[in-house]
Amino acid sequence: MRSIRSLLVLLAIAATAAARVDAQTDARLVTAVKLAQDGQADSARAITRALLTKIPASDTLYPQVLFTAAAVSATSPEMEKALRRIIVEYPSSEWVDDALLRLAQIDYAGGDVGGAAEKLERLRTDFPNSALMAPAALWAARSYFELRNRTAACKWLDDGRAKAASDVEVGNQLAFYGQRCAPGALMADAPTMDTVKLAKGDTIAVPAGNAPAPRAGRPALATKDSAKPVPKPAVPVAAKDTARKVATPKPAGGAFRLQLAAMQTAEQASALVAALKAKGVDADVTIDGGFHKVRTGRFPTLAAASAAAAGVAQKAGSAPFVVREGN
């Protein structure tokens, strides 16, 4: 079970956890990163292990070696251990903001969105001028949306867009998630996970790429009134027709799909489907749990869906996450 969870965490941050070649200042670390990128991770890990043994812990290069070791590590516990060492043992190192972002991603992938938000808040407080603030804003917004704190999520998105000037890809993703800040685009704020009934229906198979991984919270506390049947609000004929056109039945057999968004109304979902199709993403809508969920693709296995996620993210401008339908 531990090995499965580790694999899921590594998949979730694979797109951003690898150290960039141009970020390394030591030729040996550049070589290690290149080896890992070429699929020779064992050789990369051998280099970082040797350096961690030979270089004194007092050497200014040591935290950079730790970060590279984390980036090429085989398991999430190894990655976490190296990243935490940077934060605890080298608090003034230039790699601390990187380590905080990676640890937040690991928390998020493991379902601890509160822990992710806490680390990202520390990043913002301690490193307000970090070059990582734009991608950090994306992860913070995702975390706060899941915590049902829309105000905090939208504030992060606003701040992130202001700092994503030269990073077009991150800017597009921030703008995409910013649609959730429009009136009626998503559920309203709520103070805690304990008092909110989250949308049901998704079985999260694995976070793909940078994708958000919604976490099931505890149901809303029952009250005397909550036991009474609540009449369904009237739906305009036009909305019914729109929903009928874009909604598709769940496939049998537990097919894996890629989900891009969950909207409250058929009109919003239909507009997003049209926008995605203009970008070359053939999406449709599944009405489930009271939401209009925009999804694309049907894959026989989790691995196939995860492999397709990067291509979909590139076209859509926002990374999807894998869900299972038909259970």
N, C-alpha and C positions, 0 to 999 in steps of 0.2 A: 504493500500500500504506500509506503514511504517513497519507493522508487517511482511509482506512478505519479504521485503528487510532485516529486522533483522534476519529472519530465514535463508535466504541465506548466510548472513555473518557468522552466527554461524556455519552453516554446513561447510563453507569453511575452517574454522580454528579449527574445532572440534578436529582434529587429533593431533594438536600441542598446543592448547591453554590451555588444562587442566594441572594444576600444578602437578608435579610428587610428589608422596608421600615422596620420599627420599629427596626432596628439602625443605620440610617444617621442621622447627625446633621446632614448638610448637605442643604438642599432640592434642590440640583442632583443629588445622588446618589440621593435618593428618587425624583426624576423618572426618572433613568436606569433604576433597578430596575423601576419601574412600566412603563416602555416595553418593557423586556425581557420582563416577564411578559405584556404584551399582544401579544407577537409582533413588536415593532418593535425587534429587537436591533441593527440597523444604527444606528438613531438613538441607542440607549443607548450603543453603543460610540463614537459621535461625541462624545457628552458627556464620557465618561471620557478619551478621547484629548485633548480640548481642555483639560480640567482638569489632566492630567498635564503638559501643555506650559506652562500659565499659572501653576500653583501652584509655589512653590519647593520643592525636595526637602526643605528643612529645616522646612517647615510641618508642624505636628502632624496636619493633615488628610491629608497625602500617603499614609500607609499605608492609610487608609480608602479613598482613591481607588483605590489599587492593588488592594485586595481587591474593590472593586466592578467594576473593570476585569476582574479574573479571573473574576468571577461571570458577566459578560455576554460573555466572549471567544468568538470563533468557533472556535478550535481548542484542543486540549489543550496544545500547546507554548506558546501565548500565555498560557494559564491558569497553567501551571507557572512560566513566567518571572516573572509578576507575583507569584505566591505566594512564590517563592523570594526575591524582592527584599524582601518584608516580613520574612522570617525573618533574612536576612543584614544588611540595611541598617537595620532597625528592630526589633532584638531585644527592646526594652522596650515595644513597642507592644501595645495591648490586642487587636490583630488577629493576633498570632502563633499563639495556640492554634487559631484558626479556620484559619489558613494551614496549620498542621501537619496538621490533620484532613483538609483538602481534598487536600493532597499525598499523604497516606496512602491516600485513596480512589482517587486517580489511579494510584498504584502498584498497588493491589489490582486495579483494573480492567484494568491492563496486564499482570497476571500476576506482578508482583514482590511477593509476599506477605511476603517477608522484609523488603523495604524499607518496606512498610506497617507491619509490626510495630515496626520500629526507630523510625519517626517517632511512632507512638502511645506507645511507651515514653518517648520524650523529652517528649511532651505531658504524660504522667502525672508525670514527674519534675519538670519545670519549672513546670507549672501544675496542681498537685494539686487546687486549688479551682475550677478552670474549670467553667463551666456546661455545657461540652461533654463532660464525662467520661462521661456515660451513653451518648450516641451513639458516642463514641470506644470505649467498652467493647464495643459491638456489633461494630464493625469489627475491633477487636483480637482478639476471640474467633473471628471468622470466619478471620482470618489464622492464628492459632495452631492452629485445627482443621485447616487445610490443611497446616500445617507438622508435623502429627501431635504437637503438644505440648498434650495435653488438659489437663494440670494448669494451664498458664498460661492457656488459654482459659477454663476454668471459674473460675479466680480473677478474671479480668477480668469475667466475667458476674456473679459475686457482688458485686464492687465496683460494677458498673454498676447493678444492681438497687437497691443501697442509695442511689444518687444519682439515681435516676430518679423520685423521689417524685411530682412534679407532672406528669411527662410520661408519660401513660398509654400512648400509642402505642409509645414506645421501651421502656417497661417490659414491655409485652406481647411485643415482639420479643425482648427479653432473656430473658424467661421461656420463650418458644418454643425458643430455641436452648439454653436450660438443660436441655432434655430430653436433649440429647446427653451431659450429665454424669452421667446415671443409669447404674448398672452395666449393661454389655452393650448400651447404646444406640448406641455407635459404637466404632470401632477404638481400641485402646489407644495410649498414648504411644509415640513413637519419636523418636530423637534427630535424625535428619536426613532430608531428602527422598531422599538417595542410598541409604539402607538400607531403604526402605519401598516396597512395591509398592502403588501407589494403585489404587483401584477403577477398572476399565475400563468402557467402554461409552458414556460421555457424550461427545458432540461439542458443546462449548460454542459456541453461536452468538453470543451477546452477553449481557453482564450486564444485567439489566433493573432499572431503578430502583435500589434499594439492595441488590440481590441479590448473593449471593456468587457468585464465578466460579471454580469449582475448576480448578486448574492441573495438567496432566499432569506428573508427575515421572519421573525415570529409574527403570527397573525395579529390583527388588531384585537384589543381586549373586548370581550363580549359585554354588552350592556342589555338592559331590559328591552330598550327600543331596537337594538341591533338584531334581535331575534325575529322582529316583525318583518314580513315581506315588504320590500320597497318597490313601488310601482316603477316600471321602466319609463324613462322620459320619451316623449314622442319624437320620432326622427323624421325630418322633412323627406318628402318623396325623392327629391333630387339627391339627398345624401344616401338614401337607400339604394338608388339606382347606381350611384358611383361606387358604393361598397360592393354591390353585386358584380360590377364589372371588373374590379381589381382584385377582389378576394378570391383565393384559391383554396380548395379543400386540402386538408393535411394528407400527405401521401402515406400509404401503409408501409409497414416494414421498418419503421424507425429511421427514415432517411435523414441524413445530416444536411443542414442548410447554413447559409451565411446571412446573419441578420445585421442590417445597417441602422435601423431606427425603429422606435415604437411611438406612434402618434395617437392622439386622442380622437381625431376625427377622420372620416373617410376623405374629405377634401384635402387635408394636409398630406395624408398618405399618397393620394393620387397625384398631387403636385410633385412630391418627392420621387415617385416612380417615373414620372415624365422626365424630370431633371436627370435621373440616373440613366434612363434609356438614351437621352441625348448624349451622355458620356460613354455609351457603349455597354452599359450594365443592364442586362435584361432582368428587371426586378418585378416582383408582384407583392400582393398584400395578403397576409393571413390574419383574420380577426380572431383574437384569442385573449382571454383574460380581460376583456374590456378595452383592449388596445388594438390599433391597426398596425401590425408589425410588417415592416418592409424587409423582404428577404430576397435572396437570389440563389440560384443553383440548387441542385439536389445531388447528393453524393452518397455512394454506398457505404463509405467508411469515414471515420473521423480523420484519418491521415489524408485522404483525398480532399476533404473539405479544407483542412488546415493548409494543404499545399496550394490550394486555389486562392486562399485569402489574400496573399500578397498582390496578386494580379488584380483582384477586385479593388483592393485598397488604392492601388495606383490609379485606376480609372475613376473611382468614386471620389477620391480626395479625402476619404476617411476609412479607417480600418474596420472591417466587420468582425463579428465574433460568431463562433460555431454554436448552433443549437440543434437539438434533435427533435424531429417531429414524428408523430405517429405512435407515441408511447401511450 
